[in-house]
Amino acid sequence: MFTRIVIPLDGSETAEGALPEATELARTLHVPLCLLRVVDLGKLESYGAFGLGLEYSALDLAIQDERATARDYLEKAQQRLTADGLHVITEIREGLATNEIVSAAEPDDLLVMASHGRSGLSRWFLGSVAESVMRKANVPVMLVRVGDRDRDGGLVEA
């Protein structure tokens, strides 16, 4: 049926909210998990557009920093999941998140992604990578709705 479960992770708790379902499917189907991290070149806002505009070398440093962060994050996640008996591979891509997630999926893959489940104006203002991937993907996409965390760390509906 499926040869891999691909799960895009951006380092957020929301994205990791899809891991329980993805790992359960990987165990049940006896297929590897592919942890995917996209260094989204369009979203290097942590460095500030003004700062990046000053020097081209600043952009190169920002990208190198994002690559290192992605690599460290995926290595830790891989170690944790491998210790739980799963076969885990990792992949880092660079580009726009939606495009890279869609192109990373191979025939017979299943994409498993988290979504806040927002609707209306909040989705319009914030955009939705998950929704865009769902529209563009050539493989099945499973969206896992993840709620927002309240002050006490519990889940509240989004």
Secondary structure, DSSP 4 states (H G I P E B T S, - for coil): --SEEEEE--SSHHHHTTHHHHHHHHHHHT--EEEEEEEEGGG-GGG-HHHHHH-HHHHHHHHHHHHHHHHHHHHHHHHHHHHTT--EEEEEEEE-HHHHHHHHPPTTEEEEEEE----HHHHHHH--HHHHHHHH-SS-EEEEE-PEE-TTS-EE--
